[in-house]
Amino acid sequence: MPKSVEAQTYNIRQVRDALKETGELIEAIRKERGWSQSELGKRLGGIDRRHISALEKGNPNTDFGLVVSALWILDIPVLETLKTHRRAHARSRKKVVDNDF
């Protein structure tokens, strides 16, 4: 397994918020369907429940492919996860990115 790398962007509040909200959305839809974390893991090809838990908590070290696969399995459009941030933080994101990089 490759080493985990913490990108500078993980420290940007809006990125952390987006990861957390995406995880919360996945958790909410999973629960609406009556699936346990283990059930979602099975549907994702045998992913351990602990990885699903980390995904739902918004852990930035969660594999991106796992996040996208969960969104696909749960039929959540990828851009749906960004709607809350798109308008509210458009200006602040540009400012943060311009200042940090």
Summary of the structure (lengths in Angstrom):
residues: 101
radius of gyration: 14.5
end to end distance: 29.0
largest distance: 43.6
contacts: 247
relative contact order: 0.17
helix: 70%
strand: 0%
